[in-house]
Amino acid sequence: MTKGDAVVPLGVGKNMLQAIRHWVRAFNLVDESGAQTEEGTLIGSRTAPGFDHLLESTDSLWMLHLNLIQSEYASIYSIFFKEFFKRKSSGLFTEDEFIRFLNSLLIQADVKVPSEKTLKNDFKVLLDLYCPKTSKGQEDALTNLLTDLHLLVRTDHKSNGEVVYELNHSAHQSISTRLFAAMMFTPFKTSLTASFDAAYDRVGLALGMTREEFLERLDTVCTEYPEHFVFKEDAGLRVIQCSEYQSKESFCFQLESMESC
């Protein structure tokens, strides 16, 4: 993917090659040198258990979604799912509302604010990636990779003439318990103890979940994988303990191997 002559084996033009290179980096499937990452092996290795290079599993799409947010290579996705909705009381939003929030956030961070046209174009790409278009055309359906997650929904309402969209808090229900458990290792990379709030900020917000929904799924994970996770609540303090940190890739590979025996 880093070689200029890749247009030949891939059969695409230079602009499309640059787009492919951008997205495999944004999804953290390859590193800066073009080498496959651990995240990439779970989807793209022909020898790995759970190989899904055609992205036929919804879990694979959720993996890409979480990678996109946590890699922060394309920072607008992390800002949108984690920062923007962390400050909102509902899942309803408009384009103008998010653009104003993004402007304010960049100014507070003392970062040069791009033109409004650039911000709107970036937001349009985000919407196209997640939100099904009203068009029934087959081409539209094929170009929007993460629409099957149903994370963003176009409503029939308008606010000041703008379309109102909604974050679908129940979309996470399509994540298997195994993958959700694998995702739960994320907060424990540096410490085997994490507060509920920290875990929610790292994982729950990224998956479009409310705190109550995150707690319910966490309880399920602790019940099914008690050897890995323990949830404790004492005197108002909610803490999650992890027995041993594993990457989500190694955890999924391990379970795949056990199930095939």
N, C-alpha and C positions, 0 to 999 in steps of 0.2 A: 504493500500500500504506500510505501514511501518512495518508490522508484518512478521516475518520469515515464518509463515505457510501460507502466501498468495499464495504460489505455488499450494496449493491444490484447493481452489475455482477458481483460474484463469486457472488452468490446464497448467501451463508453468514451465519450469525449473528455477533454481536459477539465471542463467546468464540472461535469458529473463526477469525475475522479476526485476533485477537491471537495465536493459535497460528501462523497462516501468517506473520504479521509476524516472530514470534520465529525461525522456522526459516529464512526467507530471509536474515535477519541472521546467524544462526548458521552457515549455509552460505556466508556472505560473498558472496551474490549481489547484495545491495544494501548501500549504506553507511548511515551514520546518518541522512542526509537522505532516504533512499529511492531515491537514484540508482543505476543499475545499475553494478556494479563490472566490472573486467576479467574476473574469474572468471565473472561472470554472463553476459558476452557469449559465452563459449564454449559455453554451454548454451542461453541464452535469447534470443539475438538472431536475429530472422528473416532478417536480411541477411548474417549471418556464415557463413563456411565451417564445416562440421561442426555446423551447427545441430541440436540434439537436444532440443527442448522437451518431448518425450514420454519422455525418459530411456530410450530403447530400447537404448542402448549401455552395456555394463558399464563402459567407460572413463568415461562420464559419472558413474556412481555412485561410482567411485573418486575422481573429481575432487571430488565433494561430500564424500566421506569425508575427504580430505586438507584441504579448505577448513574443514570442521568442526573439525578438530584444530588447524590452524594459526591460525585466526582467534581461538581461545580465548574467543569470545563466550559459549559454554556451556563453562566451564572443566573440567567433569568428564570430558569426552571426551579432552582433552589429558592430563589427569592419569592417566586409565585406561590409554591406549595407550602413553604415553611414560614417565611417572614410575613407575607401578605395575609394568609389565613390565620396566623397566630394572633393577629390584631383585630380580627373580625368576629362578630357575634353570630354571623350566619354564613352560609355558603354561597349566597347570591352576590353577583358582581357584574360590572360593566367594563368595557374596554377603557373608558375615560377614568373610571375609579382606579383601576390598576396602574394606568400610566401616571396619574397624579401621585400615587403612592410610590412608584418607582422613582420619579423625579425627586420627591422629598427624601427618599432613602439615599440616593446618590449625592444629593447636596449635603446631607448630614455627614456622610462618609468622606466629604471633601474630594469627590471624584467628578471629573469633567462629565457633564451631562450631555449625552448624544442628542442629535436633533430629534424633534418630535416624530418626524417621519421614520427615522431609524427605529425608535422605540415601538412605534405602531407596527412596523414591518416585523420586528422580532416577536411581538405579541401575536401577530397574525400567524406566524409559523408555529408558535406554541398552540394556538387554538386549532390549527389545521392538524397538528399531530395527535391531539386528544379528542377533539369534538367532531362528531360526524356532521358532514355538511347536509344541507337540506336537499341537495341534488341527489338523485338516485343513480347517477351515472356510475358505471363499473370502474372507470378510471379513478374517480375520486376515492372510492372505497379502497382501491389498491395502494394509493399513495399515502394514506394516513395510518402509520404503523401502530399507534397505541390507542386507536379509537375503540378497539374491542374491550378495553378496560372499563369503558363507560365512566370515566372519572369526571369528565366535564359534559354538561348537558345544556343545550340551547333551549331556553324556555320560550313560551308564547308571549311573554311580557316585555314591555319596554319602559325605560326610564329616561326622561328627557329626550325621547326619540331614539335612544340606543337600545340594542338588544340586551336583554338580561340573561346571563349565564348562571349556572349553578354547579357547585362542587358536589358530586354525588358521594355522600358519606358512607353509603352502603356498598360501594364498588369493591371494597376490600374482601367481601365475602367470597369472591371467586379465587382468592389466594388459598392454596392448600395449606393445611396445618404444618406440613413438613417444611414448606418454603418459608412460612411465617416464622417458624422456630429458627430456621437458618438466618433469617433477617435479624432476629433478636440477639445474635452475637455481636452485632454492630457496636453497641455502646460499651462493650467489655474489652476492647482492644488494649486499653491501657490499665484497666482495673477490673477486678472480678466482682465488684459491687457497684451498682448504679442506682440512683434514685429513680422513682417512677417517672417524675417530671423530665429528667434527662433522657430516659429511654423513649418517652413519648415525643420529645422534641426531635430526636434523631430518627425515629422510625415511624411513629404514629402520624405525625404531621405530614411526612413525606408520602404516606399512603392515603391521605385524605380522610383520616379517621377522627372521630370525636374521642375525648378521654374515656368516656364510658365504653365505647366500642373497643378501644385499645385494651382496657382492663379486662373485658370479657375474653378477648382472644389471648391475652397474656395468661389468664387463668387456665384456658384450654391447653396452652403450650406447657405450662408447669405441671398439669395433670398428665399429659401424654409423654412428657420428657422430664420426669422428676430427677433423673440422674444428671441433667444439665442445668436446669433452672429452678430456683426457689423464690417465691414471692412472699415477703413478710410485711405485715402492717401492724405497727405498734405505736401507741400514743400519737396517732395522727401522722406518723412517718411511714411512708411506703417505699420499700427497698426491694430491689431484685438482685439476687446473687447468682453468679454463674460458676459452675464447678471448674471449668477450663475453657479458655478462649479457643474457638475454632473459626476459620473463615467459613462463610456460608457455602463456599464451593466444597471444601473438605467435608463438611457436615453432610451435604447432600450426596457426595460420592460415597461416604461411609454407609449411609442408610441404603443407597442403591445397591451397594455390594452385599449388605446383610440380607436385603429382601430377595436377592437373586440366588442366595444359597439354598 
